[in-house]
Amino acid sequence: MVQNDNDTPRYLFTVEYDEEAERKRVEYLFNNWDSGQITAPSGLVRIAEGIDREELHEQLLTKVPEEQVDVYELETTAMDIETEREVVEQEITASLDAVETFLDYVFSKKKAVLQSSSRNEYEVYTKKGRAEVSYDLQATGDTVTVRVRVNGYPPAPSFLAEFCQTELSEYAASQTNEQA
């Protein structure tokens, strides 16, 4: 944390990303943050480690005027935000294949990206945030028990769990009506 002239705490956030879509999501968040002030630093920004700070600063001052150079000492700030886990369970009177096909359809509605087919793990991005979703199926006679687990930072897990619960409940009801 670095203080500015009026003693308001200032923070430098660095966000690594693998894909352009991740960069766009983070950029959108920064651009639409509605409290305080978030600006992108102008000029060059570098993180230097294991250097003689004063020597580098002196060399920079030979290249540009002093008022154009700022040096901040960075310290990682520990954040105390915990992930949330939601579990949705539903019994459905249908074949195992039919339920698995339906789950593929449900996840496709949220544009879930398969991370591990052997463990039925997906990554889902929503307007409420990112979450990891997995499921397992257990067949007993003509009934399949579906257990969907959603992990992430709030509010994404509760949002996705509610979505899955609605979809599975409606599907279970439709299968019960077909059986009758």
C-alpha positions in Angstrom: 0.0 0.0 0.0 1.3 3.4 -0.9 -0.2 6.6 0.4 -0.8 9.5 -1.9 -0.8 13.2 -0.9 -4.1 13.1 0.9 -3.3 9.9 3.0 -5.8 7.8 1.0 -4.4 4.3 0.6 -3.3 3.3 -2.9 -2.9 -0.2 -4.2 -1.2 -1.7 -7.2 -3.0 -4.7 -8.7 -1.3 -7.0 -11.1 -3.4 -9.5 -12.9 -1.9 -12.3 -15.0 -4.0 -13.8 -17.8 -3.7 -16.6 -20.3 -6.4 -15.6 -22.7 -7.7 -12.4 -24.2 -11.2 -13.2 -22.7 -9.7 -13.1 -19.2 -8.0 -9.7 -19.9 -11.3 -8.3 -21.2 -13.2 -9.5 -18.1 -10.7 -7.9 -15.7 -10.5 -4.7 -17.8 -14.3 -4.5 -17.7 -14.3 -4.9 -14.0 -11.7 -2.1 -13.5 -13.4 0.2 -16.0 -16.8 -0.2 -14.3 -15.8 -0.1 -10.6 -18.1 2.4 -9.0 -16.2 3.5 -5.9 -12.9 5.2 -5.4 -10.6 5.9 -8.4 -8.9 3.3 -10.6 -6.5 4.5 -13.2 -3.9 2.7 -15.4 -0.4 4.1 -14.7 1.0 6.1 -17.6 4.4 5.5 -19.0 6.5 2.4 -18.2 5.8 0.2 -15.3 8.3 -2.4 -14.2 8.7 -4.6 -11.1 12.3 -4.8 -10.1 13.8 -7.4 -7.7 17.3 -7.9 -6.6 18.6 -4.6 -7.9 20.3 -1.6 -6.4 17.2 0.7 -6.2 19.2 3.9 -5.7 21.5 3.2 -8.6 18.7 2.5 -11.0 16.8 5.6 -9.8 19.9 7.7 -10.4 20.3 6.3 -13.9 16.6 7.0 -14.7 17.1 10.6 -13.6 19.8 11.0 -16.2 17.2 10.0 -18.9 14.1 11.9 -17.8 13.2 14.7 -15.3 12.8 13.8 -11.6 9.1 14.7 -11.5 8.5 11.9 -14.1 9.9 9.1 -12.0 8.2 7.5 -9.0 9.5 4.5 -7.0 7.3 2.5 -4.8 8.2 -0.4 -2.5 5.8 -3.2 -3.0 4.5 -5.5 -0.4 2.0 -8.3 -1.1 -1.2 -7.7 0.8 -2.8 -10.9 2.1 -6.5 -11.0 1.3 -9.0 -12.8 3.5 -11.6 -13.9 1.0 -12.7 -17.5 1.1 -14.2 -19.6 -1.6 -17.8 -20.7 -1.4 -19.0 -24.3 -2.1 -22.5 -25.2 -3.1 -23.9 -28.7 -3.6 -27.0 -29.5 -5.5 -28.5 -33.0 -5.4 -31.4 -34.3 -7.3 -32.9 -37.7 -8.0 -34.2 -38.3 -11.5 -36.1 -41.2 -12.9 -34.2 -41.7 -16.2 -31.4 -43.6 -17.7 -27.8 -42.7 -16.8 -27.1 -41.8 -20.4 -30.1 -39.5 -20.6 -29.2 -37.7 -17.4 -25.6 -37.2 -18.6 -26.7 -35.9 -21.9 -29.0 -33.5 -20.1 -26.2 -32.3 -17.9 -24.1 -31.6 -21.0 -27.0 -29.5 -22.3 -27.3 -27.6 -19.0 -23.6 -26.8 -18.9 -23.6 -25.8 -22.5 -26.3 -23.2 -21.7 -23.7 -21.5 -19.4 -20.9 -22.0 -21.9 -19.0 -24.3 -19.5 -15.6 -25.4 -20.6 -14.6 -29.0 -19.9 -11.4 -29.1 -17.8 -11.3 -32.9 -17.0 -13.7 -35.4 -18.7 -12.6 -38.2 -16.3 -13.7 -36.1 -13.3 -16.6 -34.3 -15.0 -15.0 -30.9 -14.1 -15.9 -27.7 -15.9 -15.0 -24.0 -15.6 -17.8 -21.5 -16.0 -17.7 -17.8 -16.4 -20.9 -15.8 -15.7 -21.7 -12.1 -15.1 -21.6 -13.1 -11.4 -18.0 -14.4 -11.6 -16.0 -17.6 -12.3 -16.6 -21.0 -10.8 -15.5 -24.6 -11.1 -18.4 -27.1 -11.5 -18.2 -30.9 -11.2 -20.8 -33.6 -11.0 -21.1 -37.3 -10.2 -24.0 -39.7 -11.0 -25.1 -42.7 -9.1 -27.6 -45.1 -10.6 -29.9 -47.2 -8.4 -32.5 -49.2 -10.3 -34.3 -46.7 -12.6 -33.3 -43.7 -10.6 -30.1 -41.6 -11.0 -28.9 -39.4 -8.2 -27.1 -36.3 -9.5 -24.7 -34.4 -7.3 -23.4 -31.1 -8.7 -20.6 -29.2 -6.8 -19.9 -25.6 -7.5 -16.8 -23.9 -6.1 -15.7 -20.3 -6.5 -15.8 -16.8 -5.0 -19.3 -15.3 -4.2 -21.7 -14.7 -5.7 -21.0 -17.1 -8.6 -21.4 -20.4 -6.7 -24.9 -19.6 -5.3 -26.0 -18.2 -8.7 -24.9 -21.4 -10.5 -26.2 -23.7 -7.9 -29.6 -22.1 -8.1 -29.5 -22.4 -11.9 -28.5 -26.1 -11.7 -31.2 -26.8 -9.1 -33.9 -25.2 -11.3 -32.8 -27.1 -14.4 -32.5 -30.4 -12.6 -35.8 -30.1 -10.8 -37.6 -29.2 -14.0 -36.0 -32.1 -15.8 -36.8 -34.5 -12.9 -40.4 -33.4 -13.0 -40.6 -33.9 -16.8 -39.2 -37.4 -16.5 -41.7 -38.3 -13.7 -44.6 -37.0 -16.0 -43.3 -39.1 -18.8 -43.3 -42.2 -16.6 -46.9 -41.7 -15.5 
